[in-house]
Amino acid sequence: MSKPQSSQQRSAKIRERAWHLWEEAGRPAAGAEAFEEEAAQLVAIEQAPHAGTIPLSQSLSEPEAEPIEALENQGEFPTLTDQGEESSGPKRRSDPEQDPD
């Protein structure tokens, strides 16, 4: 692993990489400055190539699975064969004071 660079060294490396990218692109009229963002990304990748990776042991430590509640609740939902047999919402209790009987 290389030692940390100063911001001046990093900027110089980015400018140099941008110039090389500009050369490879056939020296377009926009100049090497147009390639500085891409060059900065490439320099960052060179300096920390494994920064965006997850070690395999960490990615497999906790498997993604549905919670057990999802399986337990499966029986509570009506299927297509149950349609029309009963209402799916709560039923109102009849109020004895309002009954005309």
C-alpha positions in Angstrom: 0.0 0.0 0.0 1.3 3.4 -0.9 1.6 6.2 1.6 -0.9 9.1 1.5 -0.3 11.8 -1.0 -0.6 15.5 -0.5 -3.3 17.3 -2.3 -0.8 18.9 -4.6 0.6 15.5 -5.6 -2.9 14.2 -6.2 -3.8 17.2 -8.3 -0.7 16.8 -10.4 -1.5 13.1 -10.9 -5.1 13.9 -11.9 -3.9 16.6 -14.4 -1.3 14.1 -15.9 -4.0 11.4 -16.2 -6.4 13.9 -17.8 -3.8 14.8 -20.3 -3.2 11.2 -21.2 -7.0 10.6 -21.6 -7.2 13.8 -23.8 -4.3 12.4 -25.9 -6.1 9.0 -26.2 -9.3 10.7 -27.3 -7.6 12.4 -30.2 -7.0 15.8 -28.6 -10.6 17.2 -28.8 -11.1 21.0 -28.8 -12.4 21.0 -25.2 -8.9 20.4 -23.9 -7.5 18.1 -21.1 -9.6 20.0 -18.5 -12.7 18.2 -19.8 -11.2 14.9 -18.8 -10.3 15.9 -15.2 -13.4 14.3 -13.6 -12.8 11.0 -15.2 -9.1 11.2 -14.3 -10.0 11.9 -10.7 -12.1 8.8 -10.6 -9.4 6.7 -12.1 -6.8 8.0 -9.7 -9.1 7.3 -6.7 -9.6 3.8 -7.9 -5.8 3.3 -8.2 -5.2 4.6 -4.7 -7.9 2.4 -3.1 -8.8 -0.4 -5.5 -10.8 -2.4 -2.9 -12.7 0.5 -1.4 -16.0 -0.4 -3.1 -16.0 -4.1 -2.4 -17.5 -6.2 0.4 -15.5 -9.2 1.6 -17.3 -12.4 0.9 -17.4 -13.4 4.6 -19.4 -10.3 5.5 -21.8 -10.6 2.6 -22.8 -14.2 3.5 -23.0 -13.7 7.3 -26.7 -12.9 7.4 -28.8 -14.5 4.6 -31.7 -12.4 3.4 -34.9 -14.2 4.3 -38.6 -13.4 4.9 -39.5 -13.1 8.6 -41.4 -16.1 10.0 -44.4 -13.9 10.5 -45.0 -13.8 6.8 -45.3 -17.6 6.7 -47.5 -17.7 9.8 -50.0 -15.2 8.4 -50.5 -17.0 5.1 -53.5 -18.9 6.3 -55.3 -15.7 7.3 -55.9 -14.4 3.8 -58.8 -15.7 1.7 -57.9 -17.5 -1.6 -59.9 -17.3 -4.8 -62.1 -20.2 -3.8 -63.1 -18.3 -0.7 -64.5 -15.3 -2.5 -68.1 -14.5 -1.7 -68.3 -16.8 1.3 -67.8 -14.1 3.8 -66.9 -10.4 4.0 -63.3 -9.7 4.5 -63.7 -6.7 6.8 -65.0 -6.4 10.4 -68.7 -6.9 10.9 -70.9 -4.4 12.7 -72.6 -5.5 15.8 -76.3 -4.8 15.8 -77.3 -2.2 18.4 -80.1 -3.6 20.5 -81.5 0.0 21.0 -81.9 0.6 17.3 -83.5 -2.8 16.5 -87.2 -2.3 15.3 -88.2 -5.6 16.9 
